[in-house]
Amino acid sequence: MSRYERWNALLGLLAQQGRLTVEEAAATLDVSTATIRRDFDELSRQQMLMRTRGGAVAQSVSYDLPLRYKTARHAGEKQRIAEAAAGLVPPGAVVGMNGGTTTSEVARTLALRADPATRLTVVTNALNIAAELTVRQNVKLVVTGGVARPQSYELIGPLSTGVLEQVTLDIAFLGVDGIDVETGASAHHEGEASVNNLLIGRAARVVAVADASKIGRRAFAKICAVDRIDVLITDVGLSDAATGAFIEAGVDVVRV
């Protein structure tokens, strides 16, 4: 297990249990207590958890995990969601997408499926997605301006709005930090939320892509109300009750 995989596992355990001792974490992950202490100290320094005597507790506010640490979490679910999302895109469409691990999977899947004869256009504010798609000859790439946010690789701020106000999208894929029927879609950072709201406002159809762990969660900054979302693609971990609530709110739900 790599260091990043171990950190993901620790944060996942904290999210479930709220509190961990060094001994519990070491036994669960089959590593030394010295390793866990170093991990806790580093994650505390990055403000992903709160260090306590003999262990750690989850942050009271949902932690904002840097993208590179999140890539291994719910990987199978994200890949299935990406396949379903790509299936909604017709040849030659203009597609918008914000940053996030799930939208990154969508971008990869779309790039592999895109027909060179009907060139796909992708508009994004995510630097990692842009870096991956810029070498794809069958994809026309449009990147917004803005100031880069290291935690998510997204471009945010007033410089992002100029491009987005000039484009029209057939479909926008929205990655979220939380999505709830009552409060809608949300992000950890207000700058991301603002740009994401503008992005989906340019789209004829909005598709939220989120594994079931994001459903029912509320992050700091609101992106949009649930009535702005046409489709939610998630995994089979979403309960029937939660699915019914979204359907009742007018959202088509796809569980894969």
Buried (B, 14 or more C-beta within 10 A) or exposed (E): EEEBBBBBBBBEBBBEEEBBBBEBBBEEBEBEEEBBBEBBEEBBEBEBBBBBEEBBBBBEEBBBBBBEBBBBBBEEBBBBBBBBBBEBBEEBBBBBBBBBBBBBBBBBBBBEBBEEEEBBBBBBBBBBBBEBBEEBEBBBBBBBBBEBBEBBBBBBBEEBBEBBEEBEBBBBBBBBBBBBBEBBBBBBBEBBBBBBBBBBBBBEBBBBBBBBBBBBBBBBBBBBEBEBBBBBBBBEEBEEEBBEBBEEBEBEBBBB
